[in-house]
Amino acid sequence: MNFRAVVLSSVAALSFGSVSYAADAIVAAEPEPMEYVRVCDAFGAGFFYIPGSETCLKIGGYVRFQTDFGRALSGTSDWNSFTRAQLELDTRSDTELGAVRGFIGLRGNADNSSDRGVNVDQAFIEVAGLKVGYFYSWWDDDLSGETDILSSNTTQYNAVRYTYTAGAFYAGIAAEELEGRLAGDVTGSFNNLGVPSAYIAKADNNVGISGTVGFAAGPVTANLIGSYDTDAENGAIRGIASAKIGPGTASIAAAWASGANAYYEESEWTVAAEYALAVNDKLSITPGFQYFGTVDVNSSGDFTGSRDAWRAGVTLDYKLAENLTTKIAANYQDIDGSRANGGGDSWTGFFRLQRGF
């Protein structure tokens, strides 16, 4: 056998072995298909489907740094700074009952070594106009500027609320737990206006009833709120109307209380107005004014005397960059009477820098 025959025989043997080996090849298992995050556009921008479900999720919040200014704002100091972290989880899904919403808002304020905890800011379930859980009441919605005082005490409650909506019109009713509220304190507490209150009404597991009606028609929006504090046996009503006029939005508000209560105790009645001027797409300037009639409260919770008060100020909002804004407010306030009774004039304000996401 010559050299050429040996080579050909070897090639043939290798080819046969290769064919035989290929017939018995091991087939690798296919990888599991990857499930990419899908955009959910059924509930607005920012929502995406939670992988493996038909529930849509939106993650949002902000980081805020703020310095407040005012007379004896923190002890003997006329200024105080804090930083806030807000995280919000908004889940929604379509069901046979309609859109079901679950919302969680977490908030933490870092002010000093004793105030760095994280608390539930809101947590509620919402479906078909029904809303149950811990959330802000209608009294939390006020004017866009930072001059007005149109609510008292906390505006967050464990509550059951139903809202009916028909086009531009809506109406709602709510039962709210006013637990642990003190509407003033005879030991020297002051309300938001800065006036001491002689009325004390502890409200453990108290019930408040609120109702509202409102509409939005083109450039005009308006709403009316009425609430009754069953423990204080007093109530309050408030109305707000806004309209786009020229390069800005003009707003007016008025409130009246039958006596000091959880919803409003700053004065027997008040009127407020502002004009939010949109200078350009980054800057807005909002001057505002508010007048308070009969600011003193006796031990029975009745408004008494003839002391009045007023405040005026201006708020500047500026967009530094996308999702980065700053807000500066300065207010002058004058209350009839001496400083010992919460009277006199004073300046208040704040500087805020906020990054939203």
N, C-alpha and C positions, 0 to 999 in steps of 0.2 A: 504494500500500500504506500503510495507516494504522499508527499506533504500536502498536495492539493486535495486529495481524497480525505485526509484526516481533518482538514479545516472544514470541508463541506459536511462531513459527518457530525462534527461538533456543533455547527450552526443549526443543523436540522434537529439535533437533540435538544438544544436550547429553545428553539422555536416551539417544539412539542411541549416542553416543560412549561413554557410561558402560557401557552393556550390552556393547558390543564389547570394552571394556577389561577388564571383569570376566571375560569368557570366557577371557582370556589371563593371569589372575592367577598370580603366582608363589607356590607353596605352600612355607612355611618347613619345614625339617627338624625333626622332633621331637627334643627333648633326650634324651640318654642317661639311662636310668632310674638313679636314685641307689640305691646299696646301703647301707642303714643297718646299723649294728652290731646284731647280734642276740644276745640273752642265751642262754647255753648252760647249761642247768640239769641236764645229765646227770652232771656231776662235782662238784656243790656250788655254793655261793654264790661270786660274784665272777668266774666264767668267762664269756667271750663268744667268739663265732665270729670268727676272723680273716677280714675281708672277702675274698670270692672263694674261700674254702676251707671245709672241714668240720672244721678243727682248732680246738679251743677253747684260749683263752689266759687266764691269770690273772696280773696284775701285782701284786706285793706287796713288802713290805720294811719297814724302819723307820729312824729316825734316833735315835741314843742319845748322851746325854751322861752321863759317869760319872766320879766321883772316888773313888779307892781310898785306904784308909788302912791303915797297918801299919808295923812297925818296919823302918827302913832300906829302905822299899819301892822307892825310886828313888834309888840312890846313897846319900847321907846324909840324904835327905829322907824323911819319914814319910808323904807323900801324893803322889799323882800323878793327873792328870786326862787324859782322852782323849775324843774324839768319834768315833763310828762311823756309817758309812752302809752300809746293807744293801739290795740290790736283788735281787728274785727273780722269775724268769720261769718259769711252770709251764704247759707245753703238753700237751694230751691229745686223743686221737682214737680212735674206735672202728674196729677193723680186723677182718679174718678171724682174727687171732691173739688178739683181745680188745682191751682198752684199752691203747694205747701212750702212754707218758709220756716227755717230755723235760724236764729241769729244769736251770736255770742259776741259781746264786746268786753274786753279786758282793759283795765286802766290802772296805771301805777304812777304816783307822783313822788319824785325824789326832791324833798325840801330840806330835810335835816336827818340826823341819825335815827329819829323816832318816826319818820314818815316815809318809808320806802316800800311799803307793801303793795301788792297787786290785788285789785278788787274787781268784782263783776260790775261793769258799768251798765250793761243791759244783757238780758237773756230772755228770749221769748219765742213762742210758736205762733204762726199766723196762717190762716186758711179761710178762704171764702168770706173775707171781711171780719172774721173773728180773730182777736189778738189776745193772748194770755201769757203772763210771765212778769218779768221785772223790766220796766221800760220808762221812758220819759213821757210825761203827760202833755196835753195840748198847751198847758201854761208855759212850757219850756220854749215854745216858738214865740219869738218876739221880733223887734225891729232888727235890721241888719247892722246898724251901728252899735256903739258901745256906750251910749249915753243913757238910755232908758232903763228903768227898773219896773218891769211889768209882771213880776211874780215874786212870791215870798217863800222862804224855807226851801226844802228840797222839792224838786220837780220830778223825782223818780219814785215809782211806787210798784209794788206787786198789784197787778190789776187785771181785770177782765174787761175788754173793750170790743164793741162792734161798730163798724163803720159801713154805711151804705153809700155807694157811689153810682151816680147816673150822669155820665158825660162830664160836664164841668161842675156839677153840683155834688156835694157830699154832706152827710149828716151822721153823727155818731153819738153813742152813749157809753159811759164807762163807770164801773164800780172800782174804787181804789182804796187800798189799805193804808191808812195814815198812821202806821205803827211807830211808836217811840218818838213822836214829834212834840217839841215844846214851842208853842207860839209865843215866845217871849219868856222872860225870867225876872222875877222881882229882885234878884240879887244884882242886877246891873247889866243884863244882856241888851244888845242893840239890834234893831232890824237892819235890813240891807241899806236903808236910807241913812242910818246912823242915829236914829232916835230911840231912846230907851223905852221899853214897854212895861207897864205895870200889870199886864195881863198874863196869867199863867194857865195853860190848858194842856195837861198831859193827855196824850191820846194813844194809849196802848190798845192795839187792834181796833182803832177807830175806823169808821167807814166814811168815805167821801164819794159823792155822786157828781159826775160831770157830764155835760152834753155840749155838742158843738154843731154848727151849720156853717157852710162856706161854699164859695164858688170861685172859679177862675174863668174869666171871659175876655179873651184877647189880652190887652195890656193891663187889665184890672183884676185884682184878686181881693177877696174880703172874707173874713171869718168872725164868728161870734162864739164865745165860750161862756158857759154858766156852770158854777160848781157850788156844792153845799157841803159844809163840814158838819157832820151830825153831832160830834162831841161839843164843838163850840156853839152849835145852833146858829151859825152865821154862814153867809155865802158871799160870792163875788161874781161879777160878770165883767167881761172884757171884749172889746171889739178892735180889730185891726183891718185897715184897708190900704192898698197900695196901687199905684198906677204909674206906668211909664210915661213921663212927660219930658219932652226934649231929650237931652243927652243923658238923662238919669231917671231915677225912680223916686217918686214922692210917696211917703207913708205917714199915716196918722193913726193914733191909738187912743183909747179911753178905757178907764176901768172904774168900777164902783164896788165897795164892800159894805155890807150891812153892819159889820163889826169885824174885829180881828179874827182871822181864821187861817187854816193851813195854806190856802191858795193865795190870799193877798191880805197883808196887814200893814203895808207901808203908809197908807193914808186912807181917808174915807173915799176920796175920789182923786183921779189924776187924768191929765191929758198929755200927750206926747206927739212930736212930729219930727221928721227928718227928711233930708233930700240926699240920696246917694248919687253923686255926680260921677259919671264914667268919663274921666279925662281922656283916656285912651284904653287900649286893650290890656294895659298893665297897671295903671294907676286909677284909683277911685278915691274921692274925698267925700265924707259924709258928715255934715254938720247936723246937730240935733238939739232939741229942747224938750224939757218936761216940767210940768207944774204939779205940785201935790197940795191938795186941800185938806186941812184938818189932819195933822200928823200924830197927835197925842191919843193914847188909849188908856182908859182907866182899868181898875182891877176886875171889872165885869166884862171887859172886852169891847166896851163901847168907845167910839171915837168921841173925843171931848175937846173943848177949848177952841181957840181961834188961830193956833199956829199953823202957818203954811210954809212951803219950801219950794225951791226951784233949782234946776240944774241945766247947764248948757255945755256943749263940748263938740269936739270934732274928732273923727276917726279917719286915718289914712291907711289904705290897703295897697300894697305894691307887690307885683309878681316879679321876683328876682330871676327866676328860671322856671322851667316846667316842674310843677309840684314843689316849688320852693317859694314861700311867701313870707312877707313881713307885715305886721299890723302895729300901728302906733295910735294910742288914744289919749286925749287929755280932756278932763272935765272940771268945770267949776261949779260948786254947789253952795247954796245959801239957805240956811234954815233959821226961821225966827227964833229969838231967845238966846240965852247964854250958852256957853260951851258946856257948862255943868249939866245942862238938860239936853245935850246933843245939838245945841244951836250953833250959830256962827257960820262963817264961810270957810271953805277948804278947797284944795285942789287934789284930784286923784287922776290916775292914768296908768298906762303900762306900755311896755315894748315887748313884742312877740315875734319870734322867728320859728317857722313851722315847715317841716318837710313831710309831705303826704305821700302815700303810696297805695 
